[in-house]
Amino acid sequence: MESTPAKWLVSMNGVSVGELDGLQIDAFELEAKRDKRLYWVQGLNVAGCILRGVATTVQVAPFLLITGGTLFAIDSPDRFNELLSENAAGLMVVAVYNSLLVGGFAAGLGTACGFLKLGFVNYFADRKHLLIRRALGLAADGDIQLSLAQKAG
């Protein structure tokens, strides 16, 4: 029994635009992975995403600090006054660190759930899609989807 390479149906923006065999797709992936410049660009993109996440955390932290302090003072005013009179600087440092920690968790959770976009771009997939468009002779730019072709019979 002969093993034939899988056929992939290529769609752009939901419209079928052609068909490529599995060997071509593998060659495009390999060519994208061989380009060392893409590793640098992808690394810089990840670093930028991390910096945007840190910036979001720092922007959210003051709101969390004020909200947490207010709720603590409302919940137990005697304990709040006691801690404030004993060591106000220590209370402030702990509150700032806790607000940064909670802000970091909020930014991470927001990113994981898709509520917060940090600008991540997969440059390897973009290069593979460019090579697919060139192989099919497509001048238009759009979202490429690959789906395995069903064998007849």
N, C-alpha and C positions, 0 to 999 in steps of 0.2 A: 504494500500500500504506500503510495507516494504522499509526502507531506507538501501541500501547496501553501504558500504564504497567505495569511489572512488578508482579506480585502477590507479596506476602511472607506466608509462613505464620509465625504467631507461636506459639511454644511456651513454656510456663512450667514449669520443673522437669521437662522432658521430656514434657509433656502438651500436645497441640495445643489452643489456646484461641481461635483465630480467624485472620482473614486481613485484611491491610491492603494498599492499593495503594502503589506506589512514591512517588507524590506526597505521600502522608500521612507516610511515613517521612522523606522529604527535608524536609518542613515541620517535623517534630519535631526533626530534627538542627539545622536552621536556628534554631529557637526556642531550643534549648539553647545554641547558639553566640552568640546575641544577648544572653544574660543576662550582664552584666558581673560580677555577684557571683560567678558560677561561676569566672571567671578568678582572682579573689582567693582563693577557697577552694582551687582546684586548686594555685595557687602556694604557699599556706601548707602544703598537704599535701606537695608536693614538698620544701619546705624542711624539714618535719618528717622526711621519709624520709632526707634527707641528714644531718640531725642524728643520727638513729638509726644510720645507717651509720658516722658518725664515732665515736659512743659504742661501737659494736661493735668498731671498730678499736682504740680505746683500751683496751677490755677484753681484747682478744686479745694486744696488744703485750707486756705483761709475760711472758706464757707463752712467746712467741716469743723474747724477749730472754734469758730464763733457759735455754731449750732450746738456742738457738743458741750461747750462751756455753759451756754444758756440752759440747756436741758439738765445738766448736772446741778446748776444753781437752783433751778425750779424744783427738781426732784428732792434734793436734800440740802437746803440752804445752810443748816448748821454745820454740816460736814464740809461744805464748800468754803464757808468762812473760816473754819478751823484750819483747813489745808492752806488757804490763802494767807492766813496770819502766821503760820509756822514757817512755810518755805514757798513764797510766791514765785521765785525764780525757778525752783525745781518743778513746781506745778506747771509753769509755762513751758519749760523744756519738754516735759513728759507729754503735755497736750500737743505741742507742735509735732513731736515725733509720731505720736499716735495719729494725728490728722494726716501727716504725710503717708504713713503706712496704710491707713484706710483709703486715702486718695489713690494710692498705687493699686490697691486691690480693686477699687472701683474702675480705674482706667483699664486694668487688665481684664476684668469681667466684661466691661462694656465693649472692649475689642473682641473678646472671645465670642460674645453673643451677637456681634455685628452691629451694635448700636453706635460704635465709635470707629471711624475710619482713620487710619494713620498713614495712608498713602502707600501701602505695600504694592509693589509691582513685581511680577515674576518675569524677569528678563529672559530666562531660558525658554519659557513657553512662548513669549513674544517672538523670539528668534525662530523657533520651530514653526510657528504660524506664518511668519514671513516666508520661510522656505517653502512651506506648503502652498501659499498663494503664488509664489514664483513658479513652482512646478505645474500648477494648474493654469497659469496665465491669467490670474485675477489681478486687475489693477485696483479694485476697490479695497478699502480697509474696513474690517469688521470683525466680529467675534466668530472665531473658527470653532466648530464642534466636530469631533470625530466619533463615529459610531461603527461598530463592527457589522459588516454586511452579513445578512443571513444567507446560508447556503441553501440552494434549492434541493428539494427532494428527498 
